[in-house]
Amino acid sequence: MPNALVTSIEITHVLPCLADPAKIRFHAETSAELTGVLPYLNAVIHGAIYNHAVPALTFNKDYRIISLHPRRITGAKVDDLDDARAILDNLTALINDTWARRAGITPSYERRERLTPVDVFKLLPRTNCRQCGLPTCLAFAVDIASEKRSIIRCAPLFDADSADKRHLLLTLLTDAGYQVPSPFRPTDEAR
Ligand code: SF4
């Protein structure tokens, strides 16, 4: 595409998926800075979660979780390397098409979607142990999704056994602009 914003996206790391051992996650680097296109993508991707302060745009592609940052794209719950490449090919086309059409798109700087209780529930320990003060993990997930309670109230989530799900959940919450105490926020390197 002439005047394409992104000419290449290179996969730099392929890692085991933290949420599902049968799948992979990847890190990729973009040939161009994406900060300017993120608000336009936020306007055109249904169900995207955008945090302008980070900045980060996260959305689901079926069961996969894709996050865009200024020079980096990450994917989780991805089938395999071929799946990752197909996702990035489609994303390159979407980014360049959106950028080319930006004069006709109203950029959105708002977080348009919250995480759903189900998004949160899937990554909780799901033991209904009540240590958070609520009778079920689903009730806790509802309070987290609506920002009524802090994630640190779920003590079992911070056990070693829950490290993988905790990492993914804290990343999702951080990228979506939820309040996550700074010691628990995933660093860029750890994503
Ligand atoms: S403390 Fe965590 S694992 Fe226990 S019920 Fe609450 S959300 Fe579920």
Residues whose N, C-alpha, C, O or C-beta is under 5 A from the ligand:
A	BS01	SF4	L124 P125 R126 T127 N128 C129 R130 Q131 C132 L134 T136 C137 F140 R153 C154 A155 P156
